[in-house]
């Protein structure tokens, strides 16, 4: 299963994690705490989030490369909407080995 991860430097990582998880909780079986969350979009796509005081770490697993890239875009678009007060740098996704 293709997997990618990204690290976003921000002091508001926990707030963004919770906003993303709450946003999708009405549609998916989301589980989260202030420091960790999981968004199972469906049987073939999952986003895992981990927050620290300095960064938000995202990990996405998907059934294929196209779905992985599409999911990366959806997650980042939503994150940027929630983080509109903060100029987030361009998010660089790295493929997991």
Buried (B, 14 or more C-beta within 10 A) or exposed (E): EBBBBBBBEBEBBBBBBBBBBEBBBEEBEBEBEEBBBBBBBEEBBBBBBBBEEEBBBBBBBBEEEEBBBBBBEBBBEBBBEBBEEEEBEEBEBEEEE
